[in-house]
């Protein structure tokens, strides 16, 4: 396995976990850009938003059903931003689908 996030899921690379169940893992970003910055990833390896299909798309509703709970669990107040970078021009650096949760910071469109 040479996917960083698959290795984190497997426990081969340590992470600061916020939440885990049989389908998803939420862990804090190693280089936060907001006072609260964590990532939510599916355990199934999906490269990016671009690889969502009718067969694997149920994980998206599962993740979004959990996001409010995770934001609260992480102590986010006053709203948050959800970001998924897809591909090189968007700045995706890890080719495993992930959603950034940014909170406890007043943000404008440039972050
Ligand atoms: P992206 O640039 O959208 O692909 O986001 C990848 C994110 O993963 C970046 O915000 C990185 O800081 C974060 N990241 C990279 N390696 C780790 C790691 N070992 N543990 C936690 N977050 C990481």
Boltz pocket constraint, residues with backbone or C-beta under 6 A from the ligand:
constraints:
  - pocket:
      binder: B
      contacts: [[A, 4], [A, 13], [A, 14], [A, 15], [A, 27], [A, 28], [A, 29], [A, 30], [A, 31], [A, 32], [A, 84], [A, 85], [A, 91], [A, 92], [A, 93], [A, 94], [A, 95]]
      max_distance: 6.0
